[in-house]
Amino acid sequence: MDSIRREELLQKIEQAADMVQRRICIEPKIAIVCGSGLSQVLPTEDGVTITWDEIPHFPLSTVAGHCGEFWAGEISNHQVLIQRGRVHCYEGFTIDEVVFSVRMLALLGIKTLIITNAAGAINSDFVVGELVLITDHINFLGDNPLKGKNFDRLGPRFPDVSDAYSSRLRTLAKEVALSTKITLKEGVYIAVLGPSYETPAEIRAFRTIGADLVGMSTVPEVIAAAHAGIEVLGISCATNMAAGIDPQARLSHKEVIEVTKRKEKELGRLILGILQRLPVD
């Protein structure tokens, strides 16, 4: 039964990819995933927009700050596909639904994925509003998108994820940040299920095992991307200090959106600089 369900899932992803390919009429090699409140990081006046409800079988987000659409067009001489929003396990989606879009991107021929998110800062050296390059992750979701029958068309049964967050792309991002005077930290991201924010005790435990940032997304997508051979750059916006770091602070999604909106332009400058330095195929 698992084999049948997996084959049906792959067929749905193929149908979604076919529909998007027909609409965008380009062959993008770079995709950008915009997390909470970050949907307008780059100017996209010209191009093609597809809302998720137009795409067959595509899961639809229910969370504020995730507008649910794709934009396809040209930026800095690159053909680019921008995903505005994502879905999460805490919304009730399965892990396969959470990575549906990444697998669709793989079938569309994406080779480079810039993935962004809003995250809580565990590392007390971080400042709210700073951008942080993800160097590695800790999967605390209790699930993995690669479980079950392997999608041989996408990648191997046992993929290497030791450089899931591309060291090459991180070096490039740091060069851009230095030249544009953008403060850019680095850290390890831990993914939790949510939707409740973490307790102070959990944050102390996460800090002990090496986490600098905490969030409720990204890790499944990066695992699926690594499986498909996609090079990934992960960037977090530290929208708040995690629970217990500032004893007086109270966490809210409204605050997360407000901070990311303030940082959209800076993140956009960083991503634009990276695109300008990437070779054009």
WODA-V961295 format. One record per backbone hydrogen bond with DSSP energy under -0.5 kcal/mol. CO is the residue of the C=O (numbers start at 1). NH is the residue of the N-H. E is the energy in kcal/mol with one decimal. If there is no record, write none. Layout:
# WODA-V961295
co:CO nh:NH e:E
co:CO nh:NH e:E
This chain:
# WODA-V961295
co:1 nh:5 e:-2.6
co:2 nh:6 e:-2.5
co:3 nh:7 e:-2.1
co:4 nh:8 e:-2.3
co:5 nh:9 e:-2.4
co:6 nh:10 e:-2.4
co:7 nh:11 e:-2.0
co:8 nh:12 e:-1.9
co:9 nh:13 e:-2.3
co:10 nh:14 e:-2.4
co:11 nh:15 e:-2.2
co:12 nh:16 e:-2.3
co:13 nh:17 e:-2.6
co:14 nh:18 e:-2.5
co:15 nh:19 e:-2.0
co:16 nh:20 e:-2.3
co:17 nh:21 e:-2.7
co:18 nh:22 e:-2.0
co:19 nh:23 e:-1.6
co:20 nh:24 e:-2.6
co:21 nh:25 e:-1.6
co:29 nh:111 e:-2.8
co:29 nh:112 e:-2.3
co:30 nh:81 e:-2.2
co:31 nh:114 e:-2.8
co:32 nh:34 e:-0.6
co:32 nh:83 e:-3.5
co:33 nh:35 e:-0.6
co:33 nh:116 e:-2.1
co:34 nh:85 e:-1.8
co:35 nh:38 e:-2.4
co:38 nh:41 e:-1.1
co:48 nh:72 e:-2.7
co:50 nh:70 e:-3.1
co:51 nh:54 e:-2.0
co:52 nh:55 e:-1.4
co:55 nh:58 e:-1.6
co:63 nh:66 e:-1.5
co:65 nh:37 e:-1.5
co:65 nh:67 e:-0.5
co:68 nh:52 e:-2.0
co:69 nh:84 e:-3.2
co:70 nh:50 e:-2.7
co:71 nh:82 e:-3.4
co:72 nh:48 e:-2.7
co:73 nh:80 e:-3.3
co:75 nh:78 e:-2.1
co:78 nh:75 e:-2.6
co:78 nh:80 e:-0.7
co:79 nh:29 e:-1.1
co:79 nh:30 e:-1.1
co:80 nh:73 e:-2.2
co:81 nh:32 e:-2.2
co:81 nh:83 e:-0.5
co:82 nh:71 e:-2.3
co:82 nh:84 e:-0.6
co:83 nh:34 e:-3.2
co:83 nh:85 e:-1.0
co:84 nh:68 e:-1.8
co:84 nh:69 e:-1.2
co:88 nh:91 e:-1.0
co:88 nh:93 e:-1.0
co:89 nh:92 e:-2.1
co:94 nh:98 e:-2.0
co:95 nh:99 e:-1.4
co:97 nh:100 e:-0.9
co:99 nh:103 e:-2.3
co:100 nh:104 e:-2.1
co:101 nh:105 e:-2.6
co:102 nh:106 e:-2.1
co:103 nh:107 e:-1.9
co:104 nh:108 e:-1.5
co:105 nh:110 e:-2.3
co:106 nh:109 e:-1.3
co:111 nh:231 e:-2.7
co:112 nh:31 e:-2.5
co:113 nh:115 e:-0.7
co:113 nh:233 e:-2.6
co:114 nh:33 e:-2.9
co:115 nh:235 e:-2.6
co:117 nh:237 e:-2.4
co:119 nh:239 e:-1.9
co:119 nh:240 e:-0.8
co:120 nh:122 e:-0.6
co:120 nh:214 e:-2.1
co:121 nh:242 e:-2.8
co:123 nh:126 e:-1.9
co:127 nh:130 e:-2.4
co:130 nh:238 e:-2.8
co:131 nh:185 e:-2.5
co:132 nh:236 e:-3.2
co:133 nh:135 e:-0.6
co:133 nh:187 e:-2.3
co:136 nh:189 e:-2.4
co:138 nh:140 e:-1.0
co:138 nh:191 e:-2.3
co:144 nh:147 e:-1.6
co:150 nh:152 e:-1.3
co:151 nh:154 e:-1.6
co:151 nh:155 e:-2.0
co:161 nh:164 e:-1.4
co:164 nh:166 e:-0.9
co:164 nh:232 e:-0.6
co:166 nh:170 e:-2.1
co:167 nh:171 e:-2.1
co:168 nh:172 e:-1.9
co:169 nh:173 e:-2.5
co:170 nh:174 e:-2.3
co:171 nh:175 e:-1.9
co:172 nh:176 e:-2.1
co:173 nh:177 e:-2.6
co:174 nh:178 e:-2.2
co:175 nh:179 e:-2.1
co:176 nh:180 e:-1.9
co:177 nh:181 e:-0.6
co:177 nh:182 e:-2.4
co:178 nh:181 e:-0.6
co:181 nh:183 e:-0.5
co:183 nh:131 e:-0.9
co:185 nh:133 e:-3.3
co:187 nh:135 e:-2.6
co:187 nh:136 e:-0.7
co:188 nh:212 e:-2.8
co:188 nh:213 e:-2.1
co:189 nh:138 e:-2.2
co:190 nh:215 e:-2.1
co:191 nh:140 e:-1.6
co:199 nh:203 e:-2.3
co:200 nh:204 e:-2.2
co:201 nh:205 e:-2.0
co:202 nh:206 e:-2.9
co:203 nh:207 e:-2.5
co:204 nh:208 e:-1.7
co:205 nh:209 e:-1.5
co:206 nh:211 e:-2.5
co:207 nh:210 e:-1.2
co:212 nh:122 e:-2.7
co:212 nh:123 e:-2.0
co:213 nh:190 e:-2.5
co:214 nh:120 e:-3.0
co:215 nh:192 e:-2.7
co:217 nh:219 e:-2.8
co:218 nh:222 e:-2.7
co:219 nh:223 e:-2.4
co:220 nh:224 e:-2.4
co:221 nh:225 e:-2.4
co:222 nh:226 e:-2.9
co:223 nh:227 e:-2.3
co:224 nh:228 e:-1.5
co:225 nh:230 e:-2.7
co:226 nh:229 e:-1.4
co:231 nh:113 e:-3.1
co:232 nh:166 e:-1.8
co:233 nh:115 e:-3.0
co:234 nh:134 e:-2.7
co:235 nh:117 e:-1.6
co:236 nh:132 e:-3.0
co:236 nh:238 e:-0.6
co:237 nh:119 e:-2.5
co:237 nh:239 e:-1.2
co:238 nh:129 e:-4.0
co:240 nh:121 e:-3.3
co:242 nh:245 e:-2.1
co:242 nh:246 e:-0.6
co:245 nh:247 e:-0.6
co:246 nh:249 e:-1.8
co:252 nh:256 e:-1.5
co:253 nh:257 e:-2.4
co:254 nh:258 e:-2.3
co:255 nh:259 e:-2.3
co:256 nh:260 e:-2.3
co:257 nh:261 e:-2.3
co:258 nh:262 e:-1.4
co:259 nh:263 e:-1.2
co:260 nh:264 e:-0.8
co:261 nh:264 e:-0.6
co:263 nh:267 e:-2.6
co:264 nh:268 e:-2.6
co:265 nh:269 e:-2.3
co:266 nh:270 e:-2.0
co:267 nh:271 e:-2.6
co:268 nh:272 e:-2.7
co:269 nh:273 e:-2.2
co:270 nh:274 e:-1.9
co:271 nh:275 e:-2.6
co:272 nh:276 e:-2.2
co:273 nh:277 e:-0.9
co:274 nh:277 e:-0.7
co:274 nh:278 e:-1.1
